[in-house]
Amino acid sequence: MRALRGLDLAVAQGTVCGLLGPNGAGKTTAVRLLTTLLRPDAGAARVAGHDLVREAAAVRRRIGVTGQDTSIDGDLTGRENLRLFARLHRARDAAARAGELLDRFGLAEAGDRPASTWSGGMRRRLDLAVSLVRRPEVLFLDEPTTGLDPAGRGLILEVVRELTGEGTTVLLTTQYLEEADRLADDIALVDRGRVAHTGSPAGLKALVGTHAEVVVADGAALEAAAGVLDRLTGSQPSLDRQRQAVGAVTRDPALTLPHLVRTFDAAGVRLVDASLRPPTLDDVFLRLTEPRTDPADLPHDDKERAA
């Protein structure tokens, strides 16, 4: 089975592109292809201006990668790990670069202890620091904040912002959709091996619409409330009889909460609560992707993780 089916993606220099999608959508496979860890059997791609297949060595010289699993050596100290990778990349200032990165990621105090004694979050930060030894033109981050506490995630997000400010291009996959919302200039929503939707976070949210909900004082007025909300939003309302609530999605930017309440007052439907909730990327994710529940539908790598 093919994990990717003609995935088409373009990322502007110095921006963050969030690659989102359900498990098995092909995100990690795309990252492995674009970082030369896998060879494509069809199609073409350029990374940092170089052909992915014909100029794979040139691509590798210009990228940094933080995968889902850490690549550090637990027997070495944090500083030794960084110096080792700096030497592998033939960096002339290996010692200075190691010290700079330990400071940048808040690891200087533990820098001379074996990495095996560090917490999981600290090792994750070190792994990201390793990917920056070369000062990459393009940085691939495959779920970089998994397992980090809020402070650690905040530090990673701050570093990513600094990098894009310096001109680095970032391709980010994450299960924390609020991170993509805060960081990404554009989002590519991948589903079943293809890019199903692209756009800015705000643009994708506009596809989903705002959720309007009212709670009526009298359960007997639910049907009347549904009729009012139908006319206001132009979409089919949903009823929650236990909560005496009616909800519907609207894509009308002119609908405001005062207008909503006044319309129900004019219709003689008494409310105890009313709200307009802007969409989140979670709403986008759930609305615009199909669930993947059958292991037979998953690419090989994801079948192993699901087992």
C-alpha positions in Angstrom: 0.0 0.0 0.0 1.2 3.5 -0.8 1.6 5.8 2.2 1.6 8.9 -0.1 -0.5 9.4 -3.2 0.8 12.5 -5.1 1.4 14.7 -2.1 1.9 18.3 -3.3 3.4 20.8 -1.0 5.3 24.1 -1.3 6.7 26.0 1.7 7.9 29.6 1.5 11.4 30.4 2.8 11.5 31.7 6.4 8.1 30.4 7.3 6.6 27.6 9.4 4.4 25.1 7.7 2.4 22.9 9.9 1.8 19.4 8.5 -1.3 18.1 10.2 -3.4 15.0 9.8 -4.7 11.9 11.5 -2.6 8.9 12.4 -1.7 7.1 9.2 -2.2 10.1 7.0 1.4 10.0 5.8 3.0 12.8 7.7 6.0 10.9 9.0 6.5 9.2 5.7 6.6 12.7 4.0 9.2 13.9 6.5 11.4 10.8 6.0 11.2 11.3 2.2 12.0 15.0 2.4 15.0 14.3 4.6 16.4 11.6 2.3 15.8 8.8 4.8 13.5 7.2 2.2 13.8 7.2 -1.6 10.6 8.1 -3.5 9.4 5.6 -6.1 7.8 8.4 -8.2 7.5 12.2 -8.4 10.0 14.9 -7.7 10.8 17.3 -4.9 13.3 20.1 -4.1 14.5 21.0 -0.7 16.6 24.2 -0.1 16.8 24.4 -3.9 18.2 20.9 -4.5 16.7 17.9 -6.1 15.8 15.3 -3.4 17.2 12.3 -5.3 19.9 13.6 -7.6 21.4 16.0 -5.0 20.6 14.1 -1.8 24.0 14.9 -0.3 23.5 18.6 -0.9 20.0 18.4 0.7 21.5 16.7 3.8 24.1 19.5 4.2 21.3 22.1 4.4 18.7 20.5 6.7 18.3 19.7 10.3 16.0 17.0 11.6 14.3 16.2 14.9 12.4 13.0 14.7 10.0 11.3 17.0 12.8 9.3 18.7 15.8 11.0 20.2 19.2 10.4 18.5 21.5 11.3 21.4 24.0 9.0 23.1 23.2 8.6 26.8 26.8 7.6 27.7 28.0 11.1 26.6 27.4 14.3 28.3 25.2 16.9 26.7 28.2 18.9 25.7 29.9 15.9 24.3 26.9 15.0 22.2 26.8 18.5 20.7 30.5 18.5 20.0 30.3 15.1 18.4 27.6 16.2 16.0 29.4 19.5 15.3 32.5 17.5 14.3 30.5 15.1 12.2 29.2 18.2 10.4 32.8 19.5 10.1 32.0 22.6 12.1 35.1 24.6 13.0 33.7 26.1 16.2 32.5 22.8 17.7 33.1 23.7 21.4 31.7 27.2 21.1 28.6 26.0 19.2 28.0 23.4 21.9 28.1 26.0 24.6 25.9 28.3 22.7 23.2 25.7 22.2 23.3 24.5 25.8 22.6 28.0 26.9 19.9 28.5 24.3 18.0 25.5 25.4 18.4 26.0 29.2 20.7 23.0 29.5 24.0 24.6 30.5 23.8 23.6 34.2 23.4 19.9 33.3 25.7 20.1 30.2 28.6 18.1 31.7 26.5 15.3 33.1 25.8 12.1 31.1 22.7 12.5 29.1 21.4 9.2 30.5 20.9 11.0 33.8 18.7 13.7 32.3 15.0 13.8 32.3 13.1 12.9 29.2 12.2 16.5 28.5 15.8 17.6 28.8 16.9 14.9 26.4 14.2 16.0 24.0 15.5 19.6 24.1 19.1 18.3 23.6 17.9 16.4 20.5 16.5 19.6 19.0 19.7 21.4 19.9 21.6 18.7 17.9 19.5 19.4 14.8 20.6 23.0 15.0 24.4 22.4 15.2 24.8 23.2 11.5 22.4 26.2 11.4 20.2 24.6 8.9 18.4 26.3 6.1 15.4 24.0 6.5 14.4 22.4 9.8 12.1 19.3 10.0 10.4 18.9 13.3 8.4 15.7 13.7 6.3 16.1 16.9 9.2 17.9 18.7 7.4 18.7 21.9 6.0 15.2 22.7 6.6 14.5 26.3 7.6 18.0 27.3 6.0 20.0 30.1 4.4 23.4 29.3 7.6 25.3 30.1 9.6 23.0 27.8 7.1 23.3 25.0 7.1 27.1 25.4 10.9 27.2 25.1 10.8 25.1 21.9 8.2 27.4 20.4 10.3 30.4 21.3 13.3 28.9 19.6 11.3 28.1 16.4 10.1 31.7 16.2 13.7 32.9 16.5 14.8 30.6 13.8 12.2 31.7 11.3 13.2 35.3 12.1 16.7 34.4 11.1 15.4 32.9 7.8 15.1 29.2 8.6 12.2 27.4 7.0 10.4 25.0 9.3 8.2 22.0 8.5 6.4 21.0 11.7 4.3 18.0 12.5 2.5 18.0 15.9 -0.4 16.5 17.7 -0.7 19.7 19.8 -2.9 21.7 17.4 -2.6 24.8 19.5 1.1 24.8 18.7 0.4 24.8 15.0 -2.1 27.6 15.5 0.4 29.7 17.3 3.4 29.0 15.2 2.4 28.1 11.6 2.2 30.7 8.8 0.5 28.0 6.7 -1.0 24.6 7.3 -1.2 21.6 5.1 -3.9 19.2 6.2 -2.8 15.7 5.0 -5.4 12.9 4.8 -4.9 9.5 3.2 -1.6 10.4 1.6 -2.6 13.6 -0.1 -2.8 17.3 0.9 -6.5 17.7 1.4 -6.6 21.4 2.4 -4.0 24.2 2.7 -4.2 27.7 4.1 -3.4 29.9 7.0 -4.8 28.8 10.4 -7.4 31.6 10.1 -8.3 30.6 6.6 -8.9 27.0 7.5 -11.0 28.0 10.5 -13.2 30.1 8.2 -14.0 26.9 6.3 -15.4 25.4 9.5 -17.3 28.4 10.7 -18.3 29.7 14.1 -20.5 27.6 16.4 -23.6 29.4 17.7 -25.4 27.9 20.7 -28.4 28.9 22.8 -29.9 27.4 25.9 -33.6 27.9 26.3 -35.5 28.5 29.5 -38.3 26.2 28.5 -37.6 22.8 26.9 -40.9 23.1 25.0 -39.3 26.0 23.0 -36.5 23.9 21.6 -38.1 23.4 18.2 -38.9 27.1 18.0 -35.3 27.9 18.9 -34.1 25.5 16.3 -36.1 27.4 13.7 -34.7 30.7 14.7 -31.1 29.5 14.6 -31.8 27.8 11.2 -32.8 31.2 9.7 -29.9 33.0 11.4 -27.2 30.6 10.3 -28.5 28.8 7.2 -27.3 25.5 8.6 -29.1 22.5 10.2 -29.2 23.0 14.0 -28.5 20.2 16.4 -30.6 19.7 19.5 -29.4 18.7 23.0 -32.6 18.0 24.8 -31.0 17.1 28.1 -29.3 20.6 28.3 -32.2 22.3 26.5 -29.6 23.6 24.0 -29.6 24.2 20.3 -26.4 24.7 18.2 -25.5 25.4 14.6 -22.5 26.5 12.5 -22.5 29.9 10.8 -20.0 31.3 8.3 -21.6 34.8 8.5 -18.9 37.1 10.0 -21.6 39.7 10.6 -23.5 37.6 13.2 -22.7 39.0 16.6 -23.8 37.9 20.0 -26.1 41.0 20.6 -27.8 40.3 17.3 -28.3 36.7 18.2 -29.9 37.5 21.5 -32.1 40.3 20.0 -33.4 37.9 17.3 -34.5 35.4 19.9 -36.1 38.1 22.0 -38.1 39.3 19.0 -39.2 35.7 18.3 -40.4 35.3 21.9 -38.0 32.6 22.8 -36.5 33.1 26.3 -32.9 32.2 26.7 -30.8 31.4 29.8 -27.5 31.4 27.8 -26.1 32.2 24.4 -22.7 31.9 22.9 -20.7 32.3 19.7 -17.6 30.1 19.8 -14.9 30.7 17.2 -13.5 27.5 15.6 -10.2 26.0 16.7 -7.8 23.9 14.7 -9.2 20.9 16.6 -12.6 21.7 14.9 -10.8 22.0 11.5 -9.0 18.7 12.1 -12.2 16.8 13.1 -14.3 18.4 10.4 -12.0 18.1 7.4 -10.3 14.7 7.9 -11.7 11.2 7.8 -11.2 8.9 10.8 -8.7 6.1 10.3 -9.9 3.2 12.5 -9.0 0.2 10.3 -5.4 -1.0 10.7 -5.5 -2.2 7.1 -5.8 1.4 6.0 -2.6 2.5 7.8 0.9 2.7 6.2 3.3 0.1 7.4 5.1 2.3 9.9 1.8 3.3 11.5 0.6 -0.3 11.7 3.6 -1.1 13.8 2.8 1.8 16.2 -0.8 0.8 16.4 0.0 -2.8 17.2 
